[in-house]
Amino acid sequence: MGRHFEVRAAAMAGSAAKKSALYMRASKEIYMAAKSGIPDPDSNLALRSAIEKFKGQGVTKDVIDRAVKKAAGAGDQEAYIAGRYEAMGPGGSNLIIDTLTDNVNRALVDVRTTITRKGGTISFRWLQFYGNWFVCL
């Protein structure tokens, strides 16, 4: 098949991975926006803004509809859980990390690994944050 096939396959795999990550992020954000209120974009401002945001990024209507239906109770009953972790970053900076996951233990391990690799530590005490500054992974 040759080198041309390998180059083309690698390019296709790279674009598929980016698209998959975008669709997953869109699905989670739309799901949480629909769960926070009525799963109708006309009456839920957060849902409408999330849908418009991801339509602008090229997310298909099918992905959006599945996320809204999932939040309304149809289909799989996989629930996403919002989590908040506090950390001391490099140089003593205080961080709040908001996560959205279906597995809290995996999210904690991922956050802890990322923070410790960069020279910080996870804190299990309240750092006097009032919700003004966020670092999202």
C-alpha positions in Angstrom: 0.0 0.0 0.0 2.9 2.3 0.5 3.9 5.4 2.3 1.0 7.5 0.9 -1.5 5.2 2.6 0.3 5.5 5.9 0.4 9.3 5.8 -3.2 9.5 4.8 -4.3 7.1 7.6 -2.3 9.0 10.2 -4.0 12.3 9.1 -7.4 10.7 9.2 -6.8 9.3 12.6 -5.6 12.7 13.9 -8.7 14.5 12.7 -11.0 11.7 14.0 -9.4 12.0 17.5 -9.9 15.8 17.5 -13.5 15.4 16.4 -14.2 12.7 19.0 -12.8 14.9 21.8 -15.0 17.9 20.6 -18.1 15.7 20.4 -17.6 14.3 23.9 -17.0 17.8 25.4 -20.1 19.1 23.6 -22.2 16.2 24.7 -21.2 16.6 28.4 -21.7 20.4 28.4 -25.1 20.2 26.7 -26.2 17.4 29.0 -25.3 19.4 32.1 -27.0 22.5 30.7 -30.2 20.5 29.9 -30.1 18.8 33.4 -29.8 22.2 35.1 -33.2 23.3 33.8 -35.8 22.4 31.3 -34.4 20.4 28.4 -36.0 22.8 25.9 -33.6 25.4 24.3 -36.4 28.0 23.9 -36.9 28.2 27.7 -33.4 27.3 29.0 -30.9 30.0 28.2 -27.8 28.0 29.3 -28.8 25.1 27.0 -29.4 27.5 24.1 -26.0 29.2 24.5 -24.3 25.8 24.8 -26.0 24.6 21.6 -25.1 27.7 19.7 -21.5 27.5 20.9 -21.0 24.0 19.7 -23.0 24.5 16.4 -20.4 27.2 15.7 -17.6 24.6 16.3 -19.2 22.2 13.8 -20.9 19.7 16.1 -23.6 17.7 14.3 -27.2 18.0 15.1 -27.4 14.3 15.9 -24.8 14.7 18.8 -26.8 17.7 20.2 -30.1 15.9 20.0 -28.7 12.8 21.7 -27.3 14.9 24.6 -30.7 16.7 25.1 -32.6 13.4 25.0 -30.2 11.8 27.4 -30.7 14.6 29.9 -34.5 14.4 29.5 -34.4 10.7 30.6 -34.5 8.8 27.3 -31.9 6.3 26.4 -28.9 5.3 28.7 -29.1 6.4 32.2 -25.4 7.3 32.5 -25.1 10.3 34.9 -22.4 12.9 34.8 -21.2 14.2 38.1 -19.7 17.7 38.5 -16.6 17.8 40.8 -14.5 20.5 42.2 -10.9 20.0 43.3 -8.6 22.5 45.0 -4.9 22.5 44.4 -1.7 24.3 45.0 -0.1 24.8 41.7 3.5 25.5 40.7 4.9 28.6 42.5 2.3 28.4 45.3 -0.6 29.4 43.1 -4.0 28.4 44.3 -6.2 26.6 41.7 -9.8 25.3 41.6 -10.4 22.6 39.0 -13.9 21.9 37.9 -14.5 18.5 36.3 -17.5 16.7 34.7 -17.2 12.9 34.7 -19.0 9.7 35.0 -16.4 8.2 37.3 -15.3 10.4 40.2 -12.3 8.1 41.2 -10.9 8.3 37.7 -11.3 12.1 37.6 -9.5 12.5 40.9 -6.6 10.3 39.7 -6.3 12.3 36.4 -6.4 15.7 38.2 -3.9 14.6 40.9 -1.5 13.1 38.2 -1.7 16.3 36.1 -1.1 18.6 39.1 1.8 16.6 40.6 3.6 16.3 37.3 3.6 20.0 37.0 4.9 20.5 40.6 1.8 21.1 42.5 -0.2 19.3 45.2 -3.9 18.5 45.6 -5.5 20.1 48.7 -8.4 18.6 50.6 -9.2 21.8 52.5 -11.1 24.9 51.5 -8.8 27.6 50.2 -11.1 30.6 50.6 -12.2 30.7 47.0 -15.5 32.4 46.2 -16.0 31.1 42.7 -14.5 34.1 40.9 -11.5 32.3 39.2 -11.5 28.8 37.6 -9.0 26.6 35.8 -10.8 24.0 33.7 -9.0 20.9 32.4 
